[in-house]
């Protein structure tokens, strides 16, 4: 006896079959990473809301809102569309688009959000509060930025998003220097918990430099900023930092990446709020003779 094949739209018991929408995926050419060029789900480190990383050609990946919005509700300058897993900063002629997360992130300043997206930004702010109340998200500590006190002490100064210079390019990190995590995948299919800064490897130095994105550009008027400079370390170490890999996974070139590197090209105008006019340091500690020593945090 031969059973009757079920319908293409329903199971044998009559329940509907969920049709999955197929998405075109691509693997980055010449890369050892197994990350597909599609939306890599993640959470914003500033507000805790869900985001998706998408590649945009040869440039750094961009963070987009995980859901599509009607194009009429999104300003033309904030419209992104996807094609074969790659994001493009323009509309594709359809009635739907993706806004970048930076313009709706509730942890950023309100003037950065267009009026058309104010409602979405308020909804994300409510969700951030829910995550904080449930203990599922801890916002990064606010680091005050200003001149040093005049009483001989030094307040805690630790940039939440420091500026790092490597391979003659300045990048904005997503977290403090000593917390930058490796993006490689372990044998247990989890992200490596090791950090890039290791006592067994040469470290960079903090310097006060003019507030520019790179050499050859005009600096902001009378502005200096603290930069974690890795130009003095070997070239192989700078490549390891650029790939965002720990010492163990840097020795394994065939190891796959589980996350996208967090480096963002530094722009002195757009990222002015992350520039600091003094070197990072911890509080001063007195010695036995009563003198004070300032410990610079690497």
BELWOJO-V911978 format. One record per backbone hydrogen bond with DSSP energy under -1.0 kcal/mol. CO is the residue of the C=O (numbers start at 0). NH is the residue of the N-H. Records with the same first field share a line. If there is no record, write none. Layout:
# BELWOJO-V911978
CO = NH + NH
This chain:
# BELWOJO-V911978
8 = 16
10 = 13
14 = 10
25 = 36
27 = 30
35 = 37
39 = 52
41 = 50
43 = 47
48 = 43
50 = 41
51 = 63
52 = 39
53 = 61
54 = 86
55 = 58
61 = 53
62 = 100
63 = 51
68 = 96
69 = 72
74 = 77
75 = 78
79 = 97
80 = 87
82 = 85
85 = 82
87 = 80 + 89
94 = 70
96 = 68
97 = 79
98 = 64
100 = 103 + 104
104 = 107
108 = 111
109 = 112
113 = 116
114 = 117
116 = 120
117 = 121
118 = 122
119 = 123
120 = 124
121 = 125
122 = 126
123 = 127
124 = 128
125 = 129
126 = 130
127 = 131
128 = 132
129 = 133
130 = 135 + 136
156 = 280
161 = 172
162 = 227
163 = 170
164 = 229
165 = 168
168 = 165
169 = 265
170 = 163
171 = 263
175 = 178
176 = 179
179 = 195
182 = 257 + 258
183 = 191
185 = 188
189 = 185
193 = 181
197 = 200
204 = 228
206 = 226
208 = 224
209 = 211
210 = 219
213 = 216
219 = 222
222 = 210
224 = 208
226 = 206 + 228
227 = 164
228 = 204
229 = 232
233 = 237
234 = 238
235 = 239
236 = 240
237 = 241
238 = 242
239 = 244
243 = 182
245 = 249
251 = 254
255 = 184
263 = 171
266 = 270
270 = 273
271 = 274
275 = 225
280 = 156
284 = 292
286 = 289
290 = 286
292 = 284
294 = 281
